[in-house]
Amino acid sequence: VVTLGLPLSGVSPALAQSADPSVPASSTGTAPVSAEITALARALRLDDLFAVLRDEGLASGARIEADMFPSGFGSGWATALDRIYTLSALRAGFDRELAVELGEDPESLAEMQAFFASDLGARIVGLEIAARRAFLDPAAEDAARVAADKRRTARDPRADQIDRFITAGDLLEMNVAGALTGNLAFMTGLDESGANGPALPQDELMQNVWGQEAQIREDTAVWMQAYLGLAYAPLTDAELDTYITFWESPAGQRLNAALFLAFDSVFRQVSHDLGREAGLAMLGLDI
């Protein structure tokens, strides 16, 4: 599913298994991208999805600039963002990792591809991408948050159904871990640039990042209810139940884990590169 594999922002990746977050990710394998993986990527509309992720990343980069240096980093920052979010490189890295994680399992791959190529699967993918793009507008996201709060207050059964969906993919834990990992990668890159002076011990960086866990967990839970509520609003309860059932299946569970790991590999490196470039920009401005 597109949603299960997504980072909550262009900076924060999703993580499904433990890894050493202090080490910037690189390709963990060289498995060729098979025709089956290519077909699955097409059914998931990954080209359209990554176009949205690029826009999210550029917007996130603008917020980094505003937060870290309100007067601006200059044109070099925009150039760095454009390079970091080069779509062809992100997609190539993602497809390689997905091929590694899914491996050789024609039966499962056929089941995954068949679901997302079906009328319901294709419709769901379109809804997920449309909601993700809608969230580029802060007003749309705010409205979705208000709607989610109203569903919860009114004890709308759809809120419970979305909770089941989140549980099916272990979305809260995965995205919290991913956000923490992304933040650590960013801080590691920033530290490596020398912008903060002598490098901090890795355990100190980790301690600083883990201090954000409670707030990230709360923000993530609210964000997911808002986003999923908006994305799946056009679906009937029966259609959403069908989708949940797919994610609870062995093929769904395997795809979920593979998507998270592939996004982690790609966007953890993005986070690291953003931190390093931000640090270098700060050093350039200080001269």
Secondary structure as GFF3:
##gff-version 3
##sequence-region A 1 287
A	DSSP	alpha_helix	2	5	.	.	.	ID=ss1
A	DSSP	alpha_helix	35	43	.	.	.	ID=ss2
A	DSSP	alpha_helix	46	68	.	.	.	ID=ss3
A	DSSP	alpha_helix	75	84	.	.	.	ID=ss4
A	DSSP	alpha_helix	87	102	.	.	.	ID=ss5
A	DSSP	alpha_helix	106	117	.	.	.	ID=ss6
A	DSSP	alpha_helix	119	134	.	.	.	ID=ss7
A	DSSP	alpha_helix	138	153	.	.	.	ID=ss8
A	DSSP	alpha_helix	157	168	.	.	.	ID=ss9
A	DSSP	alpha_helix	171	193	.	.	.	ID=ss10
A	DSSP	alpha_helix	202	210	.	.	.	ID=ss11
A	DSSP	alpha_helix	213	231	.	.	.	ID=ss12
A	DSSP	alpha_helix	237	248	.	.	.	ID=ss13
A	DSSP	alpha_helix	250	286	.	.	.	ID=ss14
###
